[in-house]
Amino acid sequence: MEREIRQVTDSRVLAAMAHPLRRRLMDVLKVDGPSTVSMLAERTDQAVANVSHHLKVLAASDLVREAPELARDRRERWWKLAAPGLRWASADFTGDPAAEAVLHATLSLNLDRQSSIVREWYATSDEERAAWDQAPFSTDGWLRLTPAELHELEHEVVALLNRWSEREVPEDGQRREPVFFFAHAVPARP
């Protein structure tokens, strides 16, 4: 089963994502599923009013939407991601200096967010890390690829991640924690 991936081509949508709390709210919704504003505020240590404001910005860009089917009454408002995945191509934002600035801000925010998640793991206590034994890993490598081959590698990696994220989780009594995975593959010089 292939996940629905929203192709972002509007710099206003990227601008909505280019805020640390909004990015984090999207991450929480992705990991924990639909949530109320108060649930999101608790998980992010933010004020309810602040979370509500940022959800409205995300909703205006169709990044999140209300899930009224989950409400127990008319006062309760649930939110969910509008799409399970997002992607964008830098080429869609070239030629317009404002759009390029938004693109670069969003790319920088994403990289900062990804790096901070990994840094936070390594800053946890030895006891917390010991519970995971040798499971966490990092890897890198140098490949010689054409742009088409790099695109093929991307599809293989995404397919692997989708297989793991969409698998039926066994009911074997084991506790499964959210695990963050990221990789970058960019042309570079050693």
C-alpha positions in Angstrom: 0.0 0.0 0.0 1.5 3.4 -1.0 0.9 6.3 1.3 -0.7 9.4 0.0 2.1 12.0 -0.2 1.1 15.6 -0.7 3.3 17.4 -3.2 3.8 21.0 -1.9 4.3 23.6 -4.6 3.0 26.7 -2.8 5.6 28.7 -0.8 2.8 29.8 1.6 2.5 26.1 2.7 6.2 25.9 3.2 6.1 29.1 5.2 3.4 27.7 7.5 5.6 24.7 8.2 8.7 26.9 8.7 8.1 27.4 12.4 9.5 25.1 15.1 6.2 24.6 17.1 4.1 24.0 14.0 6.6 21.4 12.8 6.5 19.8 16.2 2.7 19.8 16.3 2.7 18.0 12.9 5.2 15.5 14.3 3.1 14.8 17.4 0.0 14.3 15.1 2.0 11.9 12.9 3.2 9.8 15.9 0.3 10.0 18.2 -2.6 10.4 15.7 -5.5 12.7 16.0 -5.5 14.9 19.1 -7.3 17.7 20.8 -5.7 21.1 21.4 -5.3 20.4 25.1 -3.6 17.0 24.4 -1.2 18.7 21.9 -0.5 21.5 24.5 0.3 18.9 27.1 2.6 16.9 24.8 4.5 20.1 23.6 4.5 21.9 27.0 2.8 24.9 25.3 -0.2 27.0 26.3 -3.5 25.9 24.8 -4.0 29.3 23.2 -0.6 29.1 21.5 -1.2 25.6 20.2 -4.7 26.7 18.9 -3.2 29.7 17.1 -0.6 27.5 15.3 -3.1 24.8 14.4 -5.2 27.5 12.7 -2.1 28.5 10.6 -1.5 24.9 9.7 -5.2 24.4 8.9 -5.2 27.5 6.6 -2.5 25.8 4.6 -4.4 22.5 4.6 -1.6 20.8 6.6 -4.0 19.8 9.4 -7.7 19.5 9.5 -10.4 19.0 12.0 -11.6 15.5 12.8 -15.2 16.1 14.0 -16.0 12.4 13.8 -13.9 12.0 17.0 -15.6 14.6 19.1 -17.9 13.5 21.9 -19.8 16.8 21.9 -19.9 20.1 20.0 -17.3 21.7 22.2 -14.6 19.1 21.6 -12.4 19.7 18.6 -10.0 17.1 17.3 -7.2 17.7 14.8 -5.4 15.3 12.4 -2.9 15.6 9.6 -4.4 16.4 6.2 -1.9 14.0 4.5 0.3 11.3 6.0 3.3 12.6 4.1 4.7 15.7 2.5 7.3 16.3 -0.2 8.5 19.2 -2.2 11.1 19.8 -4.9 13.4 22.8 -4.6 12.9 23.4 -8.3 9.3 24.4 -7.7 10.4 27.5 -5.8 13.3 28.8 -8.0 13.0 32.0 -9.9 11.0 33.8 -7.1 13.3 35.3 -4.5 10.6 35.3 -1.8 9.7 31.7 -2.5 13.4 30.7 -2.5 13.9 32.4 0.9 10.9 30.5 2.3 12.3 27.2 0.8 15.7 27.8 2.4 14.2 28.7 5.8 12.1 25.5 5.7 15.0 23.3 4.7 17.1 24.8 7.5 14.3 24.3 10.0 13.9 20.7 9.0 17.6 20.0 9.3 17.7 21.7 12.7 14.7 19.7 13.9 16.2 16.4 12.7 19.6 17.1 14.2 18.1 18.3 17.5 16.1 15.0 17.9 19.2 13.0 17.5 21.2 15.3 19.9 18.4 14.9 22.5 18.7 11.2 22.3 22.5 11.3 23.0 21.9 13.7 25.9 19.5 11.3 27.7 20.7 9.4 30.7 22.9 6.3 30.4 20.1 4.3 31.9 17.6 5.4 29.2 20.1 4.6 26.5 21.0 1.3 28.0 17.3 0.2 27.7 17.8 0.3 24.0 21.1 -1.6 24.0 22.8 -1.2 20.6 19.6 -0.7 18.6 20.0 3.1 17.8 22.4 3.6 14.9 23.8 6.1 12.5 25.2 5.4 9.1 26.7 7.3 6.3 28.5 6.4 3.1 29.9 7.8 -0.1 28.2 6.6 -3.4 28.9 7.5 -7.0 25.5 8.1 -8.5 23.8 9.9 -11.4 20.7 12.1 -10.5 18.5 9.2 -11.8 20.3 6.7 -9.6 19.9 9.0 -6.5 16.2 9.2 -7.3 16.0 5.4 -7.5 17.8 5.2 -4.1 15.2 7.6 -2.6 12.3 5.4 -3.8 13.9 2.3 -2.3 14.5 4.0 1.1 11.0 5.5 1.2 9.5 2.1 0.3 11.4 0.5 3.1 10.3 3.2 5.6 6.7 2.8 4.4 6.8 -0.9 4.8 7.9 -0.5 8.5 5.5 2.4 9.3 2.5 0.7 7.7 3.1 -2.8 9.1 0.6 -4.3 11.4 2.1 -4.0 14.9 2.2 -7.3 16.6 0.2 -7.7 19.8 3.0 -9.5 21.6 2.9 -7.5 24.8 6.1 -5.6 24.0 6.1 -1.8 24.4 7.0 0.0 21.1 8.3 3.5 21.4 8.3 6.1 18.6 11.6 5.9 16.7 12.8 8.8 14.6 14.7 7.9 11.4 16.3 10.4 9.0 18.8 10.2 6.2 20.1 12.8 3.8 21.6 12.0 0.4 23.1 15.0 -1.3 25.8 15.6 -3.8 29.0 16.6 -1.9 32.8 16.5 -1.9 34.6 14.5 0.7 
